[in-house]
Amino acid sequence: MNSSAKASPWWTPSVHADRRPFLIGRNAIQAALRGFFAREDFIEVDTSVLQISPGNEAHLHAFATEALTTDGQKAPFYLHTSPEFACKKLLAAGEERISCFAHVYRNRERGPLHHPEFTMLEWYRAGESYESLMMDCVRILALAAETVKTGKLVYRGAESDPFAGPERISVAEAFERHAGIDLLASVAADGSTDRDYLATELKRVGMRVADDDGWADLFSRVLVEKIEPRLGFGRITILDEYPISEAALARPSARDPRVAERFELYACGVELANGFGELTNAAEQRRRFEIEMAEKARVYGETYPIDEDFLAALSLMPEASGIALGFDRLAMLATGASRIDQVLWAPVAEVGR
């Protein structure tokens, strides 16, 4: 076959026939997870896609649009990158256990593991520790595998046993083990970071450092190149205790103020979920958002507005833990699909195709 030939559309009967087993598996897993949350006394909620702010993380890119008022005035809106702000407002309103299957939208993202529109499964537990979310994840991955009658999660030849006990490792331990770098030596007690120290460490272990790299750039390079490719093989990995500067929506750890109650879940080298002990201090949240937006302006020359309504709701929000799981990725790994578009019933058209 000519490698430059255009692939048949997803709606071509033969292509759909190949994809259909993955899609049926996706539906079965979604139904099973809805049952799981119902048994755990969660209320399933549905949030608005249109938001004043799409989120305030420096490296997330949103789709922008605008609304017209009744008198024709224009008002900017964004398609949300997560239902997080709306879900936390519901916690402020008095809900205690909520779950949400939300279509979310992220620009500049497309590939085997990324899609401009995808499904995020989020759930929140008021008054419970973020360790409870880790236990949820273990049970959810096992349930997904049971539902499609498989004993393993797979991706590109790699396997992970969802029924084995998870590995739990801190980010600092992972940096030491997989890169030979003392990460927390570059983080002060107040959470501020030492870019020059971390740059020296990267050079020492033979990694690339550019003159305009900030501390966050260097952190991400080590994470992507040295650590993530080694997580979740054989059994799932819980990567815990991110530096406070890499956890804009998480509260500081009571054990060490340099790190936050944030963890990510990995299987077969694929990130599946991102969980927090939620930050409820509005002033601190504003400060972190402003730092994130300053970094976004530096790197991309743009910023997103801060949702003042969200910050106001934090004053009523109880202590809580919350998590976002990439549902399509979980469906991929459980059904054996090799690309995210194989588990999407109607993928977004590709620009330029």
N, C-alpha and C positions, 0 to 999 in steps of 0.2 A: 504493500500500500504506500502511496505517496505520502511522506511524512508531513507535507504541507497541505494535504487535503483537509478540507473543513469537516469537522466532526458533525455527525447527524444530530439534529435537535433532540432535546430530552423527550419531546412528545412523539417522536418517531416510535411506532409500535414495537419494533425490535429492541430499541434502546430502553423503552419503558418496561418491557418484559424482563430485561436484564436487571433493572433497578428495583422492580416490584418486590422481590423477597426482602430487600433491605427496608423498603418503605413499610411493608406489613410488620416487620420486626420493630420498626420505630413506633408504630401505632400501639403494638402490644406492650412495649416498654412504657410508653406514656400512660397507658391505662393502668399498668401495674403501679407506677409511681403515684398516680392519683389515689389509688387504693391505699398505698402506704401512708400518705399524708392524712387521708381521711381517718385511718385507724389511729393515727397519732394526734387526733383532735385539732388538725390544722383547718383553717378556713381558706379556701382558694379564692384569691382576689384577681381582679382584672384592672390594669392601670392604663391611663391615657398615654398614647404614643407621643402626642404633641406636648412639648414642655418648654418652659421659659429658658431653661438651661439643659443641655444634653448630658451634663457631667463636667467635672473640672479636673480631669487628669490630663497632664501635659501631652501625652502621646496618643490619646484617643481622638479620632476625627469624626465629626458628626455630619449629617445631612441637614442643610438649612432650608427653611421655607418661610412663608409669611402668611399671616391671616389678615383678612380685611374686616374692619369693624362695620357696623351697620351703616355708618356714614362714609364708608370708603377709605378710612385711614388704614395705613399699613402697620402691622405689628409683627415683629420677628418671632419665629418659633423654630424649634429644632425637633427632629425625630430622636427620641431618647436612645442613648447607648446602653441603658440599663433601666429597669423599673425601680432602682434603689431609692431615689428621692421620694417617689410616691409611696413606696412600701413603708418607709420610715415615718412619713406623715400619718399613715394608717396606724402605726404603733403609737404615735403621739395621740391619735384619736381614741385609743383604748384597746385596739386589737392586741392579742398576746401571742398567737401562733398563726402565721399566715404563709401561704405558698402562692407562687405565681408562675405560670408558663407564659412568658412574654416574648413577642417578636421584637427584636431590637435591631438597631441599624448602626453600622460603623463604616465610615468611608475609608478609602485607601487600603481596604483589606479584601484580598481575593486569592485563593490558592487551595491546595488540598485540605487544609485545616481551617480556612477562613472563607467567609462569605459576607457580602454587604448586608444581607438580612438573614438573621438566624434566630433560633429559639433559646432563650435564657430561662433556666429554672432557678428561681430564687426562693429562699425560705428564711424565716426569721423566728427566733425564740426569745420572747421577752423574759427577763429574769433568769436566764440560763447561760452557762459559760460557753465559750467557743469550742471547748472540747466536746460538748454535746453535738456540735455540727460534724466533728470528725467521726463520731460514732454513726451519725446519720449517713455520712458518705460511705462508710464501710458497708452498711446495710443496703444502701441504694445500689452500689455497684454489684453486690452479690445478687440482689433481686433482679437487676437488669439481665445478668447472665442466666439466672434460673429461668427467666421469662422466655428467652429465646433458645433455651436448652443447650447452653454451651458452658464449658468449664473454664473458659479463659477469655480474656480480652486480648485482641490482636490488632497490630498495626505495622505494616511494612515488614512482616516476618518476625517482629518482636511479640512476645507474649507476657501477660501479667495475670496472675492468679487472684481473682477477686475474692476468693474464699480463704486465702491465707491472711494471717495477721499483717497489718500494714507496717512498713518502716516509717518511723517518725524521726526526722532529723532537723536540726535548726539550720538556718541559712549560714550562720557562722561556722558550724560544723561542716557543712557542705563545701564552703569555700576552702577550709583547711584540708579536707579529705580529697577533694577533686581538683583543686587548683593550687594548693600549698600556700594560701594567702590568709593572713590574720585580718579578717575584715573589720572586726570591732575595734582594732587599734586605730582605725580611721574614723571612728564615731565617738564624739564626746558625750558626756553625761546628759547634756541638754539637747542631744540629738543632732547637733551641728556636725558637719563632715569635713574631713581633711582630704581635699582632692590630690594634693601633691604626694601625700603618703601613699594613697592607693595607686596613683600613677607609677610611683617607684616600685611598688609591689608587682604590678603588672609587667613592667619592664624586666624585673628580676626573674620572672617565670617565663619570659619570652613572648609576652603578648603585646599586641599593637597598641600604641597610645598616640593620639593626635593632639596637637597643641590646643585645639579648642574643645577637647573632651572635658566635660564636667564630671563631678563625682558620680552622678547618676548614670552617665554614659558608660563610665568604666565599670560600675556595678553591673549594669545590664549586659555588657560584653562578656564578663566572666560568667554570668548566669546562663546566657544563651550558648556560649561556646564550650564551657567546661562542665557545667552542672546539669542543666536540663537534659542533655543527651544521655545522662547516666541515671535518671530517675524513673522509677516505676517498672523496672525490668524484673520479671520473676514474681514480684508482688507489688502492690501499689505503694507509693511513697507520699507521705505528708511532709511537706517542706514548711517549717514553722519558724516563727519569730523573725520576721523581716525587720531590717533597720527602720527606725521610726520615720525617716525621710522617704521611705518607699511604701508607706502605708497611710495615705492621706486621710482615710476614713476610719482608721482603727485606733483604739485606745492604747496607751503605753502599757507594757507589761509590768505587773507588780514586782516581778523578779529582777528585771533589769530595765531601767528607763531608756536605754539606748535602742531597745527593740520594741516592737508592737505585737499585739495579739492579732497577728495575721498569718494565715497558712494557705498554701496552695496544694492541690491534689494532683498527682501525676500517675499515669499508667502508660507503659510502653513509650516513655519519653514525651508523652502528650499531656499538656496541662488541661485538666478537666474542670477544676473549680477553684474559687478564690473566696476564702472565708475570713470574717473579722469578729473580734469583740468590738462592738460598735462605739465609736466616739460620740459623746453626747454634749460635749462642751462647745457651745456655739462660737465663742470667741476664738478658741483654738482651731475649730473647723474653718472659720473665715481666714485665719492666718495661713493655714495649710493650703486652702484654695488659692489664695493670692500668690503663694510661692509657686504652686503648680502653673498658674496662668502666666506668671512672669517667665517661667521656663518655656512655656508654649510660645510666648511672644518672641523669646530669644531664638528658638529653634525654627519656628514655622511662620512667624510674623503675624499671628492672629491670636485672639483670645475668645472665650465664651463667657457670657454673663454669669454671675452668681445668683442662684435662686434664693432670694431673701426670704421667701415663704418657707423654704426648707430650713434655713437657719433659725427662723422663729419657731418652727415646730420642734426643734431639738430641745427647747426649754421644757417641753412636755413629754418628750420621748423617754421611756423607761430604759434602764440598763438592759441591753439586749445583745444577741449575737445573730449575725446574718451571713448568708453565703449565696454566691452566684455560680451555677454549674452550667457549662456548655452542653445543653441537652443533645444537640446534633452530634457532637463529638462522642458522647457516651453511646449514642445509637450506632455510630460508626464502629467503635471498638467492640461493641457487643455482637453486632451482626457480621463483622468481618469486612465491611465496606472499606475501600481504599481512599475515597475522597468524600468530602462533606456533601457535595452535590448529589451523591448517590442516595443520601438519606433525606433529601429535601423533595417534597412532592412536586413543586414547581419552582425550580431555581430562578434567580434573578438573571435577566439577559446580560450578556457580557458586552461592555462598551467596546465599540469598534468592530464587533463581530457582524 
